[in-house]
Structures are given as C-alpha cells and as structure tokens.
Amino acid sequence: MITQNRRLIGIVLTVALLLLIPLIAMQFTDEVNWSLSDFVAMGILLLGAGLLCEFILRNVSNVKHRIMICGVVLVALVLIWLELAVGIFETPFAGS
C-alpha cells in the first residue's frame, strides 16, 4: 500500500516538474509562449496518462500485458500532444 501511494506521489511530482520546464523557459526566451490553457491541457494529458498507467499496473497481473497496454497509452499521449502542438491529423483542435 505504501509503495502504491509513493508511485502516485511520484506521478504528481513528475507532472509538476515537467510543467515547470516551459514555465522556466518562458522567463528566459520569447520562443516559448504558453498560455494557462496550454498548461492545463498538458497537465491533464500527463496526469491522465500517468494515472492510467498506474491503474494498469495495479489491475493487470501479466507483465507483458502491462508493458503493452502502458505502451499504447504512451503512444496515444504522444499522438494527442503532437496533434495539439502542430496538427498532424488536421483536426479543429490542432495548434498553429
């Protein structure tokens, strides 16, 4: 139980640290220009993917299945991120 709670805390801290990268970069350069909605969207994506992988780790017993399912979650995260950033699929949600 303690290990599982540590993983949850680790996921939340990792998301916070990853979101600090563009926040700090915005202080030094004009090339990084995120709005509040960008931080919220990325936070939701990262936290959602992390919590979904945690759910998979807790409920799937076969190690090979865990790796495959978490891999699919991470590929979906990257594809959604790319779509929001540059619009590889040309949906209405695409970035500029």
C-alpha positions as CSV (number, residue, x, y, z in Angstrom):
1,M,0.0,0.0,0.0
2,I,2.8,2.4,0.9
3,T,4.6,1.7,-2.4
4,Q,1.4,2.4,-4.4
5,N,1.0,5.7,-2.7
6,R,4.6,6.6,-3.3
7,R,4.0,5.9,-7.0
8,L,1.0,8.2,-7.0
9,I,3.0,11.0,-5.3
10,G,5.8,10.3,-7.9
11,I,3.4,10.7,-10.8
12,V,2.1,14.0,-9.5
13,L,5.6,15.4,-8.8
14,T,6.8,14.3,-12.2
15,V,3.9,16.1,-13.9
16,A,4.6,19.2,-11.9
17,L,8.3,19.1,-12.7
18,L,7.6,18.6,-16.4
19,L,5.3,21.6,-16.4
20,L,8.0,23.7,-14.7
21,I,10.2,23.3,-17.8
22,P,8.2,25.5,-20.1
23,L,7.3,27.8,-17.3
24,I,11.0,28.5,-16.6
25,A,11.8,28.6,-20.3
26,M,9.2,31.4,-20.7
27,Q,11.2,33.5,-18.3
28,F,14.3,33.4,-20.5
29,T,13.1,33.4,-24.1
30,D,10.2,34.6,-26.2
31,E,10.2,31.3,-28.2
32,V,8.2,29.5,-25.5
33,N,4.8,31.2,-25.2
34,W,2.3,29.0,-23.3
35,S,-1.0,30.3,-22.0
36,L,-2.8,29.0,-19.0
37,S,-4.9,26.7,-21.2
38,D,-1.7,25.1,-22.6
39,F,-0.6,24.3,-19.0
40,V,-4.0,22.9,-18.1
41,A,-4.2,20.8,-21.2
42,M,-0.7,19.4,-20.8
43,G,-1.3,18.8,-17.1
44,I,-4.5,16.9,-17.8
45,L,-2.7,14.8,-20.5
46,L,0.3,14.0,-18.4
47,L,-1.6,13.3,-15.2
48,G,-4.2,11.3,-17.1
49,A,-1.6,9.1,-18.8
50,G,0.3,8.6,-15.5
51,L,-2.8,7.7,-13.6
52,L,-4.0,5.4,-16.3
53,C,-0.6,3.6,-16.3
54,E,-0.9,3.4,-12.5
55,F,-4.3,1.8,-12.8
56,I,-3.0,-0.7,-15.3
57,L,-0.1,-1.6,-13.0
58,R,-2.4,-2.2,-10.2
59,N,-5.0,-4.3,-12.1
60,V,-3.2,-6.2,-14.8
61,S,-1.1,-9.1,-13.5
62,N,0.7,-10.3,-16.6
63,V,3.9,-8.2,-17.0
64,K,3.9,-8.5,-20.9
65,H,0.3,-7.1,-20.9
66,R,1.2,-4.3,-18.6
67,I,4.0,-3.2,-20.8
68,M,1.9,-3.4,-24.0
69,I,-1.0,-1.5,-22.6
70,C,1.1,1.2,-21.0
71,G,3.0,1.5,-24.3
72,V,-0.3,2.1,-26.1
73,V,-1.2,4.7,-23.5
74,L,2.1,6.5,-24.0
75,V,1.8,6.3,-27.8
76,A,-1.7,7.8,-27.5
77,L,-0.3,10.6,-25.3
78,V,2.4,11.5,-27.8
79,L,-0.1,11.5,-30.7
80,I,-2.5,13.7,-28.9
81,W,0.3,16.0,-27.8
82,L,1.6,16.2,-31.5
83,E,-1.9,17.0,-32.7
84,L,-2.4,19.8,-30.2
85,A,1.0,21.2,-30.9
86,V,1.3,21.1,-34.7
87,G,-1.8,19.4,-36.1
88,I,-0.6,16.2,-37.7
89,F,-4.1,15.0,-38.3
90,E,-5.6,18.4,-39.2
91,T,-8.4,18.3,-36.7
92,P,-10.1,21.5,-35.4
93,F,-8.1,21.1,-32.1
94,A,-4.8,21.5,-34.0
95,G,-2.2,24.1,-33.0
96,S,-0.9,26.7,-35.3
